[in-house]
Amino acid sequence: MRRTNKYKSLIPLFLHMATKISIKNKFFAELFGTLMFVLIAAGSVVSATYLALPPGLALPFIAVTTGLALALAISITMGISGGHINPAVTIGALTGGKISARDAVYYIIAQLIGATIGAYLLFLFFPQIIGAAAAWGTPSLGSGVGVFQAIAIEAILTFFLVLAVYGTAIDARAPKIGGFGIGLTVMVDAMVGGPLTGAAMNVARWFGPALVSMQFANWYVYIIGPVLGAVIAALVYTRLIGTK
C-alpha cells in the first residue's frame, strides 16, 4: 500500500514538470526547427543549381539532404514541441486529438515565420542570379502535371509522411529513433514526387521560398494537398491502425 501511495504522489510532480514546457518554448522550438529545415531543404535546390548538377544527380542530392535536414530538425525539437516542423503535421496531430487548437495555431504561426526567415537567409549564401534561377527553392509543378493530379500527389505523399509521424513519434509505443524514420519517409517521397510537384508535403516548406521569390503559381496545390493528406492519415492511424 505504501509503495502504491508513493507512486501516486509522483503524478502531480510529473504534471508539474510537463507544464514547465510553456507555449513560448514550443513556439520557438517550432520556429527555429522550421527555419533550419527550410534553409537546408530549399538551399539544397539552390545548391544543385549552383553546382549545375544533372537531373540524375540533383534529385537524389536534394532528396537525401531534405530528408536528413528534417530528421535532424525533428530530433532537436521533439522533446520540446514534438518536432512538427510542418503545418500539415500539426493539423494531423490536431485531427487525432494529440494537440490543442490553441497550440496548433501557435505552432503554425511559428512554422511560417521560421520558414520565411530560413528562405531569406539564403540571400546571404548564394548569388542572386543563382537563387533566382532556382526560384529560391520554391516547389513547382513538373511538365505535364495537372492541378488536380498535383493535389493528389501532394496528398498521397503527405499521407505517408503523417502516417510515419504517428507511427514513429506520436504513438506511445513508437520506437525511440528520434526523427530519422520521418526523415527517411520524406527522402523516399521526394525521390518519387520531386520531379512531379517538388514533393513539398509541407505548407511552410513552400511558403517561405515562395514569399522570397514571389512565385505563388498553383499555391492551392501546396495547401490543399498536404492538409488533405494529413487529415486522412490522422484518421486512418487513430481509428484503424493505432487503436489498442
C-alpha positions in Angstrom: 0.0 0.0 0.0 2.8 2.4 0.9 4.5 1.7 -2.5 1.2 2.4 -4.3 0.8 5.7 -2.5 4.4 6.6 -3.2 3.9 6.2 -6.9 0.6 8.1 -6.8 2.4 11.0 -5.1 4.7 11.3 -8.1 1.8 12.0 -10.6 1.5 15.7 -9.5 5.2 16.1 -9.8 5.2 14.7 -13.4 2.3 17.0 -14.3 4.1 20.0 -12.8 7.3 19.2 -14.9 5.2 18.9 -18.0 3.7 22.4 -17.6 7.3 23.8 -17.3 7.5 23.5 -21.1 5.5 26.6 -21.9 3.9 27.6 -25.2 6.8 30.1 -25.6 9.3 27.2 -25.6 7.2 25.3 -28.1 6.8 28.3 -30.3 10.5 29.0 -30.5 11.3 25.3 -31.0 9.0 25.1 -34.0 10.3 28.4 -35.3 14.0 27.6 -35.2 13.4 23.9 -36.2 11.4 25.0 -39.3 14.0 27.7 -40.0 16.7 25.1 -40.1 14.7 22.7 -42.2 13.7 25.2 -44.9 17.1 26.8 -45.0 18.7 23.4 -45.8 16.0 21.9 -47.9 15.4 24.9 -50.1 19.1 25.6 -50.0 19.8 22.1 -51.5 17.7 23.1 -54.5 19.7 26.3 -55.0 23.0 24.4 -54.4 22.1 21.9 -57.1 21.5 24.8 -59.5 24.8 26.5 -58.4 26.7 23.2 -59.0 24.9 22.7 -62.3 24.1 19.1 -61.3 22.4 17.0 -64.0 18.9 15.8 -63.1 20.1 12.3 -62.4 22.3 13.6 -59.6 20.2 16.6 -58.5 17.2 14.6 -57.5 19.0 12.2 -55.0 21.1 15.1 -53.7 18.0 17.2 -52.9 16.0 14.2 -51.6 18.8 13.0 -49.2 19.6 16.5 -48.0 16.0 17.3 -47.3 15.3 14.0 -45.5 18.4 14.4 -43.3 17.6 18.1 -42.6 14.1 17.1 -41.4 15.3 14.2 -39.4 17.8 16.5 -37.5 15.3 19.3 -37.0 12.7 16.9 -35.6 15.2 15.2 -33.3 16.3 18.6 -32.0 12.8 19.8 -31.2 11.0 16.6 -30.4 11.5 16.9 -26.6 10.0 20.4 -26.5 7.3 20.8 -29.1 7.0 17.3 -30.5 9.0 18.3 -33.6 6.2 19.0 -36.0 8.1 21.4 -38.3 5.2 21.3 -40.7 1.7 22.9 -40.6 0.3 19.7 -42.2 1.7 17.6 -39.3 0.3 20.0 -36.8 -3.2 19.8 -38.4 -2.8 16.0 -38.5 -2.0 16.0 -34.8 -5.0 18.2 -34.1 -7.3 15.9 -36.1 -6.1 13.0 -33.9 -6.6 14.9 -30.7 -2.9 15.0 -30.0 -2.6 18.8 -29.6 -4.9 21.6 -28.6 -6.4 24.0 -31.1 -4.6 26.9 -29.3 -1.2 25.2 -29.5 -1.9 24.3 -33.2 -2.4 28.0 -34.0 0.9 29.0 -32.3 2.7 26.1 -34.0 1.6 27.1 -37.5 2.4 30.7 -37.0 5.9 29.8 -35.7 6.4 27.4 -38.6 5.5 30.0 -41.2 7.7 32.7 -39.6 10.6 30.2 -39.3 10.2 29.2 -43.0 10.3 32.8 -44.1 13.4 33.6 -42.2 15.1 30.5 -43.4 14.3 31.3 -47.0 15.5 34.9 -46.6 18.8 33.7 -45.1 19.5 32.0 -48.5 20.1 35.6 -49.8 23.3 35.6 -47.6 24.5 32.4 -49.1 24.1 32.5 -52.8 24.4 35.0 -55.7 21.1 36.5 -56.7 21.3 35.2 -60.2 21.6 31.6 -59.0 18.9 31.9 -56.4 16.5 33.5 -58.8 17.2 30.7 -61.4 16.2 28.1 -58.7 13.2 30.3 -57.5 15.0 30.1 -54.1 13.9 26.5 -53.8 10.2 27.1 -54.3 8.4 23.8 -55.3 6.7 23.8 -58.7 4.8 21.5 -60.9 6.6 19.3 -63.4 5.9 19.4 -67.1 2.5 17.9 -68.0 1.4 17.6 -64.3 -2.2 19.0 -63.9 -3.5 20.8 -60.9 -5.8 18.0 -59.6 -3.1 15.4 -60.3 -0.7 17.6 -58.3 -3.1 17.9 -55.4 -3.5 14.2 -55.3 0.3 13.6 -55.4 0.9 16.0 -52.5 -1.9 14.5 -50.6 -0.6 10.9 -51.0 3.0 11.9 -50.2 1.8 13.7 -47.1 -0.4 10.8 -46.1 2.6 8.6 -45.8 4.6 11.3 -44.1 2.0 11.9 -41.4 1.5 8.1 -41.0 5.2 7.9 -40.3 4.9 10.7 -37.7 2.1 8.9 -35.9 3.9 5.6 -36.1 7.4 6.7 -35.0 6.8 9.8 -32.9 3.2 10.3 -31.6 2.3 6.8 -30.7 3.4 6.0 -27.2 4.5 2.5 -28.4 6.7 4.1 -31.1 10.4 3.1 -31.4 12.7 5.7 -30.0 14.5 6.7 -33.1 14.1 10.5 -33.0 13.1 12.0 -36.3 15.0 9.6 -38.6 12.0 7.5 -39.5 10.2 10.6 -40.6 13.2 12.0 -42.4 13.6 8.7 -44.4 9.9 8.9 -45.4 10.4 12.4 -46.7 13.5 11.3 -48.6 11.8 8.4 -50.4 8.7 10.5 -51.0 11.0 13.2 -52.6 12.6 10.6 -54.8 9.2 9.8 -56.3 7.4 13.1 -56.2 10.2 15.6 -56.6 10.0 15.7 -60.4 6.2 16.0 -60.3 5.4 18.6 -57.7 8.6 19.3 -55.9 7.4 17.0 -53.1 6.7 19.8 -50.6 4.4 17.8 -48.2 4.7 20.9 -46.1 2.9 24.3 -46.4 5.9 26.1 -44.6 8.4 24.4 -47.0 6.5 26.0 -49.9 5.5 29.3 -48.2 8.9 30.6 -47.2 10.7 30.3 -50.6 7.5 31.3 -52.4 7.4 34.6 -50.4 11.0 35.3 -51.0 10.9 34.6 -54.8 7.3 35.9 -55.1 6.4 32.7 -57.0 2.9 31.8 -56.0 1.8 29.8 -59.0 -0.5 26.9 -58.1 -0.4 27.9 -54.4 -3.5 26.0 -53.6 -1.7 22.7 -54.6 0.7 23.2 -51.7 -2.0 24.0 -49.2 -4.9 21.7 -50.1 -2.7 18.6 -50.9 -0.7 18.4 -47.7 -3.6 19.3 -45.4 -5.9 16.8 -47.0 -3.3 14.0 -46.8 -2.5 14.9 -43.2 -6.2 14.7 -42.1 -6.8 11.4 -43.8 -3.6 9.9 -42.3 -4.5 11.0 -38.8 -8.0 9.5 -39.1 -6.6 6.2 -40.6 -4.0 5.9 -37.9 -6.1 6.8 -34.9 -9.2 4.8 -36.0 -7.7 1.8 -37.9 -4.0 1.3 -37.1 -3.1 2.8 -33.7 -6.1 1.6 -31.7 -5.4 -0.8 -28.9 
